[in-house]
Amino acid sequence: MKEGLVVDGGYIFQEEKHLTVLKTSLFFAGDGFTVYDCKGELIFRVDSYGPDSRDKGEVVLMDAHGRCLLTVRRKRPSLHQRWEGYLGERSDGQKPIFSVRRSSIIGRCDTTVEVYGRPGEEYLIEGNFGQRCCTIFNAVKESVAEIRRKVDPSTNVVLGMDVFSLCLKPGFDGAFAMGLVLVLDQIYGDDFVQHDGVDVEPSVED
């Protein structure tokens, strides 16, 4: 596979890697996340960024020790929901390394990712993030990462929307992939939520 955008080389694996992503609250889109590997070790975290925190249009991905790996920020003004990614903790005047733009009807996760300064490198995210069912494709339509509902291996029961799997293909940067998850959560939130055990689609303001 051709090497893609690298946020941190320490999160590029030679074999397929399965991470467990836990959303720490479902009351607001994007309250926070913790991400673990198959051994239960913390890989990434995103602290709460609710009403009393920093700019709600900016989200920071950190490693297990609190080091800032990536900042994603909503671009304003924009006709479509467009977010941009910055290496480390964003500073004034810093140039973004990629942008993510919603390109679909409400309720679908059809999103394009453009990498700046690397002609021909782009990604398409297809599926439905609200249902935790997305695939990230590179420019030649190879699957580089997947977001899937998580199944409890001991009971074979599908877990709730607040915990899901992020599957990384060999050679794809996990920090970049998790940055895309943060943007998807901001753009789409929980497109489908459960009410009395039934999936319903909430009203969406764009």
C-alpha positions as CSV (number, residue, x, y, z in Angstrom):
1,M,0.0,0.0,0.0
2,K,1.3,3.5,-0.9
3,E,2.2,5.4,2.2
4,G,-0.5,7.9,3.2
5,L,-0.5,11.0,5.4
6,V,1.4,10.4,8.6
7,V,0.5,12.3,11.8
8,D,2.7,10.2,14.1
9,G,4.8,7.2,12.8
10,G,4.4,5.5,16.2
11,Y,0.8,4.6,15.2
12,I,1.6,2.9,12.0
13,F,1.4,-0.9,12.4
14,Q,2.7,-3.7,10.1
15,E,-0.2,-5.9,10.8
16,E,-4.0,-5.2,10.9
17,K,-4.8,-3.5,14.2
18,H,-8.1,-3.4,16.0
19,L,-8.7,-0.6,18.5
20,T,-11.7,-0.1,20.8
21,V,-13.1,3.4,20.8
22,L,-15.2,4.4,23.9
23,K,-17.3,7.6,23.7
24,T,-17.4,8.9,27.2
25,S,-20.8,10.7,26.9
26,L,-23.7,10.5,24.6
27,F,-25.4,13.7,25.8
28,F,-23.6,15.9,23.3
29,A,-21.9,15.2,20.0
30,G,-18.2,14.7,20.8
31,D,-17.9,15.0,24.6
32,G,-14.8,12.9,24.7
33,F,-13.2,9.6,23.7
34,T,-10.8,7.0,25.1
35,V,-9.2,4.5,22.7
36,Y,-7.7,1.1,23.8
37,D,-5.8,-1.7,22.0
38,C,-6.7,-5.4,22.3
39,K,-4.6,-5.6,25.5
40,G,-6.6,-2.9,27.2
41,E,-3.8,-0.3,27.0
42,L,-4.8,3.3,26.5
43,I,-3.7,4.5,23.0
44,F,-5.5,7.9,22.5
45,R,-7.7,10.1,24.5
46,V,-9.9,13.2,23.9
47,D,-10.9,15.1,27.0
48,S,-14.4,16.6,27.4
49,Y,-14.9,19.6,25.2
50,G,-18.4,20.6,26.3
51,P,-19.9,24.0,26.9
52,D,-17.3,25.2,29.5
53,S,-14.2,24.1,27.7
54,R,-12.2,25.6,24.8
55,D,-13.6,26.6,21.4
56,K,-16.3,24.0,20.7
57,G,-15.2,24.1,17.0
58,E,-11.8,22.7,17.9
59,V,-10.9,19.2,19.1
60,V,-7.5,17.9,20.2
61,L,-6.4,14.3,19.9
62,M,-3.8,13.3,22.6
63,D,-1.7,10.2,23.2
64,A,-2.0,8.2,26.5
65,H,0.3,10.7,28.2
66,G,-1.6,13.8,27.2
67,R,0.8,14.9,24.4
68,C,-1.2,16.7,21.6
69,L,-0.9,14.8,18.4
70,L,-3.5,16.5,16.2
71,T,-6.0,19.3,16.3
72,V,-9.1,19.4,14.1
73,R,-10.9,22.7,13.7
74,R,-14.1,23.7,11.9
75,K,-13.5,26.0,9.0
76,R,-15.7,29.1,9.0
77,P,-17.4,30.3,7.0
78,S,-18.2,27.3,4.9
79,L,-21.2,26.3,2.8
80,H,-20.6,22.7,3.7
81,Q,-19.4,21.4,7.0
82,R,-15.6,21.5,6.5
83,W,-13.0,20.7,9.1
84,E,-9.2,21.0,8.9
85,G,-6.5,19.1,10.6
86,Y,-3.3,20.5,12.1
87,L,-0.2,18.7,13.4
88,G,0.1,19.0,17.2
89,E,-1.6,21.8,19.1
90,R,-2.7,24.4,16.5
91,S,-1.2,27.8,16.7
92,D,-2.2,31.1,14.9
93,G,-0.9,31.1,11.3
94,Q,-0.2,27.4,11.2
95,K,-1.2,25.7,7.9
96,P,-3.5,22.7,8.0
97,I,-2.4,19.3,6.6
98,F,-5.8,18.0,5.5
99,S,-9.4,19.0,5.2
100,V,-12.6,16.9,5.6
101,R,-15.9,17.9,3.9
102,R,-19.4,16.5,4.2
103,S,-20.6,15.5,0.7
104,S,-23.8,13.7,1.3
105,I,-27.4,13.9,2.3
106,I,-28.3,14.0,6.0
107,G,-28.1,10.5,7.6
108,R,-25.3,9.2,5.4
109,C,-21.6,9.2,6.1
110,D,-20.2,10.1,2.7
111,T,-17.3,12.4,3.3
112,T,-14.2,13.4,1.3
113,V,-10.7,14.0,2.8
114,E,-8.2,16.1,0.9
115,V,-4.5,16.0,1.9
116,Y,-2.7,19.3,1.4
117,G,0.6,19.4,-0.4
118,R,0.3,15.8,-1.7
119,P,-1.4,15.8,-5.1
120,G,-3.5,12.7,-5.8
121,E,-3.7,11.7,-2.1
122,E,-7.3,11.8,-1.0
123,Y,-9.7,9.6,0.9
124,L,-13.4,8.8,0.7
125,I,-15.4,7.8,3.8
126,E,-18.5,5.8,2.9
127,G,-21.2,4.3,5.2
128,N,-23.1,5.6,8.2
129,F,-21.2,6.9,11.1
130,G,-24.3,7.2,13.3
131,Q,-24.7,3.4,12.9
132,R,-20.9,3.0,13.4
133,C,-20.5,1.4,10.0
134,C,-18.0,3.3,7.8
135,T,-15.1,2.4,5.5
136,I,-12.2,4.8,4.7
137,F,-10.9,4.3,1.2
138,N,-7.8,5.8,-0.4
139,A,-7.7,7.3,-3.9
140,V,-7.5,3.9,-5.6
141,K,-10.4,2.6,-3.6
142,E,-8.4,0.4,-1.2
143,S,-9.9,0.1,2.3
144,V,-7.4,1.6,4.8
145,A,-9.6,1.7,7.9
146,E,-13.1,0.6,9.1
147,I,-15.4,1.7,11.8
148,R,-17.7,-1.1,13.0
149,R,-20.1,-1.9,15.8
150,K,-18.3,-3.9,18.5
151,V,-19.4,-7.4,19.5
152,D,-18.8,-8.8,23.0
153,P,-16.7,-11.9,22.2
154,S,-18.0,-13.8,25.3
155,T,-21.7,-13.3,24.6
156,N,-21.7,-12.5,20.9
157,V,-23.9,-9.5,21.7
158,V,-23.6,-6.3,19.7
159,L,-22.7,-3.5,22.1
160,G,-24.2,0.0,22.2
161,M,-23.2,3.0,20.0
162,D,-20.9,4.4,22.7
163,V,-18.3,1.7,22.1
164,F,-17.1,0.7,18.6
165,S,-14.2,-0.8,16.8
166,L,-11.6,1.1,14.6
167,C,-9.8,-1.4,12.4
168,L,-6.6,-0.1,10.8
169,K,-5.1,-1.8,7.8
170,P,-1.3,-2.3,7.7
171,G,0.6,0.9,7.0
172,F,-2.3,3.3,7.8
173,D,-1.6,5.9,10.5
174,G,-3.9,5.3,13.5
175,A,-3.6,8.9,14.7
176,F,-4.8,10.2,11.3
177,A,-7.6,7.6,11.4
178,M,-8.7,8.7,14.9
179,G,-8.6,12.3,13.8
180,L,-11.1,11.4,11.0
181,V,-13.3,9.7,13.6
182,L,-13.4,13.0,15.7
183,V,-14.4,15.0,12.6
184,L,-17.1,12.4,11.7
185,D,-18.5,12.7,15.2
186,Q,-18.6,16.5,15.0
187,I,-20.2,16.5,11.5
188,Y,-22.7,13.7,12.0
189,G,-23.0,13.3,15.8
190,D,-25.3,10.4,16.5
191,D,-27.4,10.3,13.4
192,F,-29.3,7.4,14.9
193,V,-30.0,7.1,18.7
194,Q,-32.0,4.6,20.6
195,H,-35.3,5.4,22.3
196,D,-36.9,2.5,24.3
197,G,-34.5,0.1,22.5
198,V,-35.5,1.3,19.0
199,D,-33.2,3.2,16.6
200,V,-34.7,6.5,15.7
201,E,-33.3,9.4,13.6
202,P,-33.1,12.7,15.5
203,S,-33.8,16.1,14.0
204,V,-30.6,17.6,12.6
205,E,-29.8,21.3,12.3
206,D,-27.2,22.1,9.6
